[in-house]
Amino acid sequence: MSWKKRLKPQAGDILRVHRKTGYYHYGIAVSNDRVVHFTAGDEDLAKNKKDMQIIESSLDRFLLGGTLQIQSPYCASYDPEVVVERAKSYVNSPRFNGKYYNFITNNCEHFANFIYYGDKVSKQVKVGTAVVATVVGGVLGVGAIVATAKNNNKKSKKK
């Protein structure tokens, strides 16, 4: 599976667009110019998670000036018609799987992957969490090394 840059999606495609702030926004094409996605207002994120909603919008609204990427080849767990039906069943809902939007556990990528594959997963969150864990682990490790070195230095001065 890879991501291809194409001008027009087909109904049932899983889509993504790279945002200037460094993340990908995901959605499901329900026609060649309409997309269902978990978003808010004119931006993808809102200060209040209850302002986030699953909407059907134009492809232009989904892209917000970015470049469309379409997963290729089509490899959904469902026929395209079923993918579209599943996506549309959530339109105008502020909740997905009974939960409000949550960047870590219930975001646009979780939604799109659930509709497309039947699996609620976000690779961006997994990668981000791994990076944070590595950084925090590194900082804690360095802190432990420095503390140990200071302790050893104090002990050697007492002798």
C-alpha positions in Angstrom: 0.0 0.0 0.0 1.2 3.5 -0.8 -0.2 7.0 -1.1 -0.6 8.4 -4.6 -1.2 12.0 -5.5 -4.3 12.2 -7.8 -6.6 14.9 -8.8 -9.9 13.2 -8.1 -10.8 10.4 -5.7 -13.3 7.6 -6.3 -16.1 6.8 -3.9 -14.8 4.6 -1.1 -11.2 5.8 -1.2 -9.4 6.7 1.9 -7.8 10.2 1.6 -5.3 12.2 3.4 -3.8 15.7 3.1 -0.7 17.1 4.8 -1.3 20.2 6.9 1.2 23.0 7.3 1.3 22.3 11.0 2.9 18.9 10.3 0.2 16.3 10.6 -2.1 14.5 8.1 -5.8 15.0 8.0 -7.8 11.9 6.9 -11.2 11.4 5.3 -13.3 9.0 3.2 -14.4 10.0 -0.4 -18.1 9.5 -0.9 -17.9 10.7 -4.5 -15.2 12.3 -6.6 -15.8 15.7 -5.0 -17.3 15.0 -1.6 -15.5 13.8 1.6 -16.7 12.6 5.0 -14.2 13.5 7.8 -13.9 14.3 11.5 -13.2 18.1 11.7 -14.3 21.4 13.1 -15.4 24.7 11.4 -12.8 26.1 9.0 -9.9 24.2 10.7 -9.4 20.6 11.5 -9.0 21.2 15.3 -11.1 23.0 17.8 -10.4 24.2 21.3 -13.4 22.4 22.6 -13.6 18.7 21.5 -17.4 19.0 21.5 -17.0 21.4 18.5 -15.5 18.6 16.5 -18.0 16.8 14.2 -18.1 14.2 11.4 -19.2 16.1 8.4 -19.6 15.7 4.7 -17.9 18.5 2.8 -16.5 19.4 -0.6 -13.2 18.0 -1.6 -11.9 21.6 -1.6 -13.0 22.1 2.0 -11.2 18.9 3.0 -8.0 19.9 1.2 -7.8 23.5 2.5 -5.3 24.2 -0.3 -3.2 21.1 0.4 -2.4 18.3 -2.0 -4.7 15.3 -2.1 -3.2 11.8 -1.4 -5.2 8.7 -2.1 -4.3 5.2 -0.8 -3.4 2.9 -3.7 -4.3 0.3 -4.5 -7.8 0.1 -3.1 -7.4 -2.3 -0.2 -10.4 -1.6 2.1 -12.0 -4.4 4.0 -15.3 -3.6 2.4 -16.7 -2.8 -1.1 -16.6 0.9 -2.0 -20.4 1.2 -1.6 -20.2 -0.2 1.9 -17.3 2.1 2.8 -19.4 5.1 1.6 -22.5 3.9 3.6 -20.4 3.4 6.7 -18.9 6.9 6.4 -22.2 8.6 5.7 -23.9 6.9 8.7 -21.7 9.1 11.0 -22.4 12.4 9.3 -23.5 15.2 11.6 -22.4 13.3 14.7 -20.0 14.8 17.2 -19.1 11.3 18.3 -17.5 8.3 16.8 -17.8 4.9 18.5 -19.7 6.7 21.3 -16.8 9.1 22.1 -16.0 12.7 21.3 -12.9 13.7 19.3 -9.7 13.0 21.1 -6.3 13.7 19.5 -4.8 10.5 21.0 -7.6 8.0 21.0 -10.4 9.2 18.6 -9.2 11.4 15.8 -9.8 11.7 12.0 -7.3 9.0 11.2 -8.9 6.6 13.7 -12.3 7.4 12.0 -11.1 6.9 8.4 -9.2 3.7 9.2 -12.2 2.3 11.1 -14.6 3.1 8.1 -12.1 1.7 5.5 -10.5 -1.3 7.3 -12.8 -1.9 10.3 -9.7 -1.2 12.5 -9.5 2.0 14.7 -5.9 2.9 14.5 -3.8 6.0 14.0 -0.2 5.5 12.8 0.5 9.2 13.5 -0.4 8.8 17.1 1.7 5.6 17.4 4.7 7.4 15.8 4.2 10.5 17.9 3.9 8.5 21.1 7.0 6.6 20.3 9.0 9.8 19.7 7.7 11.3 23.0 8.5 8.2 24.9 12.0 8.2 23.4 12.6 11.8 24.2 11.2 11.5 27.7 13.2 8.3 28.3 16.3 10.0 27.0 15.8 13.0 29.3 15.1 10.7 32.3 18.1 8.6 31.4 20.4 11.6 31.1 19.0 12.9 34.4 19.7 9.6 36.1 23.3 9.5 34.8 23.9 13.1 35.9 22.4 12.4 39.4 24.5 9.2 39.7 27.7 11.1 38.7 26.9 13.9 41.2 26.4 11.3 44.0 29.6 9.5 43.1 31.5 12.8 43.0 30.1 13.8 46.5 31.1 10.3 47.9 34.7 10.6 46.5 35.1 14.1 48.0 34.1 12.8 51.5 36.9 10.2 51.4 
